Amino acid sequence: MAVSALAHMMRISKPQLLALRDKCLSVSETGKYGYRLSRANFSDAMMETNVTIEPDYHVLDNLFVMWDRDGIGSVNTVSVVCF
């Protein structure tokens, strides 16, 4: 449902959001705290799935910052893919 809401409010299409989700899952790194997605990998995933339209890119980038509560530059992948 959240994917549909984002797709409705932004210029990005639902298939693009789903592709972004899949790409985020594929570039996540496994570590001590489970699957983590770095900001660099998230940015690369957005570029690869053509999520470069303004303001969509900045909205998603700001969501990443919001999810990165401790400021370490990576987030739990589930936080991102469940948006």
C-alpha positions as CSV (number, residue, x, y, z in Angstrom):
1,M,0.0,0.0,0.0
2,A,2.8,2.4,0.8
3,V,4.4,1.8,-2.6
4,S,1.1,2.7,-4.3
5,A,0.8,5.9,-2.1
6,L,4.4,7.0,-3.1
7,A,3.8,6.2,-6.7
8,H,0.6,8.3,-6.6
9,M,2.2,11.3,-5.0
10,M,5.5,11.4,-6.9
11,R,6.4,11.3,-10.6
12,I,8.1,8.0,-10.1
13,S,6.1,5.0,-11.3
14,K,5.1,2.0,-9.3
15,P,7.2,-0.3,-11.5
16,Q,10.2,2.0,-10.8
17,L,9.6,1.8,-7.1
18,L,9.4,-2.0,-7.2
19,A,12.6,-2.1,-9.3
20,L,14.3,0.1,-6.7
21,R,13.1,-2.2,-3.9
22,D,14.6,-5.2,-5.7
23,K,17.9,-3.4,-6.4
24,C,18.2,-2.4,-2.8
25,L,17.7,-6.0,-1.7
26,S,20.4,-7.1,-4.2
27,V,23.0,-4.6,-3.1
28,S,22.4,-5.0,0.7
29,E,25.4,-6.2,2.7
30,T,25.1,-8.8,5.4
31,G,26.8,-8.0,8.7
32,K,26.7,-8.2,12.4
33,Y,23.3,-6.5,12.5
34,G,21.6,-8.2,9.6
35,Y,21.1,-6.8,6.2
36,R,22.3,-3.2,5.9
37,L,22.0,-0.8,3.0
38,S,24.6,2.0,2.7
39,R,23.8,5.4,1.5
40,A,26.2,5.0,-1.5
41,N,24.5,1.7,-2.5
42,F,21.1,3.4,-2.1
43,S,22.2,6.2,-4.4
44,D,23.6,3.8,-6.9
45,A,20.3,1.8,-6.8
46,M,18.3,5.0,-7.5
47,M,20.6,5.9,-10.4
48,E,20.4,2.3,-11.9
49,T,16.6,2.3,-11.7
50,N,16.4,5.8,-13.2
51,V,15.0,7.5,-10.1
52,T,16.7,10.7,-10.9
53,I,13.6,12.9,-11.4
54,E,13.4,15.9,-9.2
55,P,12.0,16.1,-6.5
56,D,11.6,12.3,-6.3
57,Y,15.4,11.7,-5.9
58,H,15.6,14.2,-3.0
59,V,12.5,12.8,-1.3
60,L,13.9,9.3,-1.3
61,D,17.3,10.6,-0.2
62,N,15.7,12.5,2.7
63,L,13.8,9.3,3.6
64,F,17.1,7.5,3.8
65,V,18.5,10.2,6.1
66,M,15.4,9.9,8.3
67,W,15.8,6.1,8.5
68,D,19.5,6.5,9.4
69,R,18.7,7.5,13.0
70,D,22.2,6.9,14.4
71,G,24.0,8.6,11.5
72,I,26.3,5.8,10.5
73,G,25.5,6.0,6.8
74,S,23.6,2.7,6.6
75,V,20.1,1.5,7.4
76,N,18.3,-1.8,7.9
77,T,17.3,-2.9,4.5
78,V,13.8,-3.8,5.7
79,S,13.3,-0.1,6.5
80,V,13.9,0.8,2.9
81,V,12.1,-2.0,1.1
82,C,9.0,-1.7,3.2
83,F,8.4,1.9,2.3
